[in-house]
Amino acid sequence: MIGTFLCTFSLWLFTSLNVCAAYTIKPVTPPIQHSEGPHWIENQQMVYYVDTFRPTIYRWEYSTGKVSSHRLDHHDSIGIIIPIKDTEDEFVVGADQDIYRLKWPKEDSNEKIEFVNLAKVQPTKSEKQFNDGKADCHGRIWAGVLTRNEDLTVQPHGGCLYMVTVNGTIEKEEKISNTSISNGLAWTKDSKKFYFIDSTERTVTGYDYDQTSGEIENKTTVFNLADHPDLKGIPDGMIIDDEDNLWVALFGGTSVVHLNPSTGKIIKVITIPATYVTSACFGGPELDVLYVTTSRLHLNETEQLKEPLAGSVFAIEDLGVKGVRGHAAIFNLS
């Protein structure tokens, strides 16, 4: 059982107010190859996440710690899982370049998982695949794609970020072009600002956001990892808290960075017991637990022995902040 792992870390830090704050980190799931894309589903009290290159969807139950999963046959990757509004156990899934509607079978039933293939994002380009995505406050799906080589490297500037609207038909609009690794996304509570990560740029960029039209403009760099040589890796997934501060996973950097996008200043850096940190989401009954996904994909056998929990989902508690409720996708198909 995960709860028996002797790997709960108590970490202490002093804030700028010289107040001592404690938080704890513990693994809540067994390790998988490349855990990514976590979403907290409030009405179920569960974290859903994916194993990207062994295309499998997982969910972890807060109350019991139970982990269940479903693998997607005939696919090479899965990048996105987003709940669908006003449904129970239904999700938008981005696998390879296919957009699916998925229905998770009820517990202890004989039902099978249901997949309905709705569209391909770029039908003539089989090397394209989804990487990260979320829904905005109007239920539109923001989904990044990239161009993946056979050795799992990525072609520079071979991707983009789409806004996908499902209202009678499925329509996609390219919002950011020529990205390399389209990754973390976040909106402020008032939906007036949008934040985005193209990992190879090693930056977090901000935009003014028109929530009615979905238009973004006035691009600015709100955080540049190059300004912090003590921090390694590249920015990957991210989440925003109820104070509109960002929590950015550093892939290859063994940490999550808590930063203020208005000033660009780092609030704190949390060390994770895994080199490759992929993403994060807030959850728990009070939305005050940060769930962090990690990877062991790039670790050799010796390194895996040194990082036995790499690939696990970690829970960080007692941070003193809360998250905001994530948005569900709105799906209206004729």
C-alpha positions in Angstrom: 0.0 0.0 0.0 1.2 3.5 -0.8 0.3 4.7 2.6 3.0 2.4 4.1 5.8 4.0 2.1 8.3 5.5 4.5 8.7 8.5 2.3 6.9 11.4 3.9 9.0 14.5 3.8 8.6 17.4 6.3 10.1 20.5 4.8 10.6 23.8 6.4 11.1 27.3 5.0 11.1 30.9 6.1 9.0 33.3 4.1 9.8 36.9 3.6 7.8 37.6 6.7 10.1 35.4 8.7 7.2 33.0 9.5 8.1 29.4 9.6 5.9 27.3 7.4 5.7 23.5 7.2 4.5 21.3 4.4 4.6 17.6 3.8 5.1 15.6 0.6 4.1 12.0 0.2 3.5 9.6 -2.7 -0.2 8.6 -3.1 0.1 6.3 -6.2 2.5 3.6 -7.4 5.0 4.8 -10.0 4.2 4.5 -13.7 6.4 5.4 -16.6 5.3 9.0 -17.3 2.5 10.4 -15.2 1.0 13.6 -16.6 -2.0 15.9 -17.0 -3.7 15.7 -13.6 -7.2 16.9 -13.1 -9.1 17.0 -9.8 -12.8 16.0 -10.2 -14.5 17.6 -7.2 -17.8 15.8 -7.2 -16.0 12.5 -7.3 -13.1 13.5 -5.0 -10.6 11.9 -7.5 -7.5 12.8 -9.4 -7.5 11.7 -13.0 -4.1 11.5 -14.8 -2.4 9.8 -17.8 0.6 7.6 -18.6 1.6 9.3 -21.8 3.6 6.7 -23.7 1.8 3.7 -22.4 -1.4 5.3 -23.3 -3.4 4.7 -20.2 -5.8 6.8 -18.1 -5.7 6.5 -14.4 -7.8 7.7 -11.5 -6.9 7.9 -7.8 -9.6 8.0 -5.1 -9.0 10.5 -2.3 -11.1 8.5 0.3 -9.6 5.1 -0.3 -6.3 5.6 -2.2 -7.6 3.1 -4.8 -6.1 3.4 -8.3 -7.9 2.2 -11.3 -7.0 2.5 -15.0 -8.0 1.9 -18.6 -5.5 1.6 -21.5 -6.2 3.0 -25.0 -5.5 0.3 -27.5 -4.0 1.1 -30.9 -2.5 4.4 -29.8 1.0 5.6 -29.1 0.3 8.4 -26.7 -2.3 10.2 -24.6 -1.9 13.8 -23.5 -5.3 15.2 -22.3 -8.2 14.2 -20.2 -10.8 16.9 -19.3 -14.2 16.4 -17.6 -17.3 17.2 -19.6 -19.7 19.6 -17.9 -23.1 18.3 -16.6 -22.1 14.7 -17.0 -21.0 11.9 -14.7 -17.8 10.0 -15.6 -17.6 11.6 -19.1 -14.4 13.2 -20.4 -12.7 14.7 -23.4 -9.6 12.7 -24.2 -6.7 13.7 -26.6 -4.8 10.6 -27.7 -2.3 10.8 -30.5 -4.1 13.4 -32.6 -7.6 12.0 -32.0 -10.3 13.7 -29.9 -12.5 11.2 -28.0 -15.5 11.4 -25.8 -14.9 8.8 -23.1 -17.4 7.4 -20.6 -15.8 5.7 -17.5 -17.8 2.6 -16.4 -19.4 2.7 -13.0 -17.7 0.9 -10.2 -18.5 -2.8 -9.8 -20.5 -2.9 -13.0 -20.1 -5.0 -16.0 -20.0 -2.0 -18.3 -17.0 -1.5 -20.6 -15.3 1.8 -21.1 -16.8 3.7 -24.0 -14.8 5.7 -26.5 -16.3 7.8 -29.3 -13.8 9.1 -31.8 -15.0 12.6 -32.7 -12.2 14.2 -34.8 -8.6 14.3 -35.7 -6.7 17.5 -35.2 -4.5 17.2 -38.3 -5.5 14.2 -40.2 -2.8 14.3 -42.8 0.1 14.6 -40.3 0.3 11.3 -38.3 3.3 12.5 -36.4 1.3 15.1 -34.5 0.1 14.4 -31.0 -1.7 16.1 -28.2 0.5 17.1 -25.2 -1.5 19.2 -22.7 -4.9 20.8 -22.5 -7.5 22.4 -20.3 -11.0 24.0 -20.6 -11.5 27.8 -20.2 -14.4 29.4 -18.3 -16.7 29.0 -21.4 -15.9 25.3 -21.7 -13.8 25.7 -24.8 -10.9 23.2 -25.0 -7.4 24.6 -25.2 -5.2 21.8 -26.5 -1.6 21.9 -27.5 -0.1 19.6 -30.1 3.6 18.8 -31.0 5.5 16.8 -33.6 7.0 13.7 -32.1 9.9 11.8 -33.6 10.3 8.1 -33.3 12.9 8.4 -30.5 10.4 10.6 -28.6 12.3 13.8 -29.2 10.3 16.8 -30.5 10.7 18.7 -33.8 11.4 22.4 -33.1 8.4 24.7 -33.9 6.4 21.7 -35.1 3.3 22.4 -32.9 0.7 24.9 -31.9 -2.0 25.6 -29.4 -5.6 25.2 -30.5 -8.9 26.4 -29.1 -11.5 23.8 -29.8 -15.2 24.6 -29.6 -17.9 21.9 -29.6 -21.3 23.4 -30.4 -23.2 21.4 -32.9 -19.9 20.8 -34.7 -16.3 20.6 -33.7 -14.4 23.7 -34.7 -10.7 24.5 -34.0 -8.8 27.7 -34.1 -5.1 28.0 -33.9 -4.2 30.5 -31.1 -0.4 30.2 -30.8 1.6 29.0 -33.8 5.1 27.5 -34.2 5.4 26.1 -30.7 7.8 23.3 -29.9 6.4 21.7 -26.8 3.0 23.2 -26.0 2.6 22.7 -22.3 1.2 24.4 -19.2 -1.9 26.6 -19.3 -3.7 28.7 -16.7 -6.2 31.5 -16.4 -6.6 34.0 -13.6 -9.8 33.8 -11.4 -11.4 36.7 -13.3 -10.3 35.2 -16.7 -8.6 38.4 -17.8 -5.2 36.9 -18.0 -4.0 33.7 -19.7 -0.6 32.0 -19.0 1.1 29.6 -21.3 4.3 27.5 -21.5 6.3 26.4 -24.6 8.8 24.3 -22.7 11.8 24.7 -25.0 11.6 28.5 -24.5 12.1 28.0 -20.8 9.6 30.8 -20.1 6.1 31.4 -18.9 4.3 33.9 -21.1 1.2 36.0 -20.2 -1.6 37.4 -22.4 -4.6 39.6 -22.0 -7.6 37.3 -22.4 -11.0 38.1 -23.8 -13.2 35.4 -22.2 -16.1 36.1 -24.5 -14.2 35.6 -27.8 -11.2 33.7 -26.6 -8.9 36.1 -28.1 -5.4 36.6 -26.6 -3.1 39.6 -27.1 -0.3 41.6 -25.6 2.2 38.8 -25.1 4.6 39.3 -22.3 7.2 37.1 -20.5 6.3 36.8 -16.9 9.0 34.3 -15.9 12.2 33.3 -17.5 14.1 30.3 -16.2 17.3 31.6 -17.7 17.3 34.3 -15.0 17.6 31.6 -12.3 20.7 29.5 -13.1 20.3 27.6 -9.8 17.1 26.1 -11.3 17.5 23.3 -13.8 15.3 21.7 -16.4 12.5 23.2 -18.4 9.0 24.4 -17.4 6.3 21.8 -18.0 2.8 21.8 -16.7 1.4 24.4 -14.3 -1.6 25.3 -12.2 -2.8 28.6 -10.6 -4.0 29.2 -7.0 -6.7 31.4 -5.5 -4.2 34.2 -5.1 -3.5 34.1 -8.9 0.0 32.8 -8.3 1.4 30.0 -10.5 2.9 26.6 -9.6 5.2 25.4 -12.4 6.6 21.9 -12.7 10.3 21.7 -13.8 10.9 18.7 -15.9 14.5 17.7 -15.2 14.6 20.2 -12.4 13.4 18.1 -9.4 11.0 20.8 -8.3 7.8 22.8 -8.5 8.3 26.6 -8.5 5.7 28.9 -6.9 5.9 32.3 -8.5 4.0 35.6 -8.8 3.4 36.3 -12.5 2.7 40.0 -11.8 6.2 40.5 -10.5 8.1 37.5 -11.9 9.4 36.8 -8.5 9.7 33.3 -7.0 7.7 32.8 -3.8 9.1 29.4 -3.0 10.7 26.3 -4.6 9.5 22.9 -3.5 11.9 20.0 -4.0 10.2 16.8 -5.3 11.9 13.3 -4.9 11.9 12.8 -8.6 14.1 14.5 -11.2 11.4 14.8 -13.9 8.4 16.7 -12.6 5.6 17.0 -15.2 2.6 18.8 -13.9 0.3 19.7 -10.9 -3.2 20.3 -9.9 -5.0 21.4 -6.6 -7.4 19.0 -5.0 -8.7 17.6 -1.8 -12.0 18.4 0.0 -10.7 22.0 0.7 -8.8 22.3 -2.6 -5.7 22.8 -0.5 -3.6 19.8 -1.6 -1.2 20.1 -4.5 -1.0 16.9 -6.5 2.2 16.6 -8.5 2.8 14.1 -11.3 6.3 12.8 -12.2 8.1 10.6 -14.7 10.8 7.9 -14.8 10.8 7.7 -18.6 14.4 9.1 -19.0 15.9 7.3 -16.0 18.2 4.4 -16.5 18.1 1.4 -14.2 20.7 2.8 -11.8 18.9 6.1 -11.6 15.6 4.4 -11.0 17.1 2.6 -8.0 18.1 6.1 -6.7 14.6 7.5 -7.4 12.2 4.6 -6.7 9.2 6.9 -6.5 9.8 8.6 -9.8 6.6 8.2 -11.8 4.3 8.5 -8.7 1.8 11.2 -8.0 2.8 13.1 -4.9 0.5 15.0 -2.5 1.8 18.2 -1.0 -0.1 19.4 2.1 -0.1 22.3 4.5 1.0 24.9 1.8 -1.2 27.6 3.2 -2.9 28.3 -0.1 -5.9 26.9 -2.0 -6.5 26.2 -5.6 -9.5 27.3 -7.8 -12.1 25.0 -9.3 -11.1 23.8 -12.7 -13.4 24.3 -15.7 -15.1 21.5 -17.5 -15.5 21.2 -21.2 -18.8 22.0 -22.8 -19.9 19.4 -25.3 -22.9 20.2 -27.5 -23.0 17.9 -30.5 -25.9 17.6 -32.8 
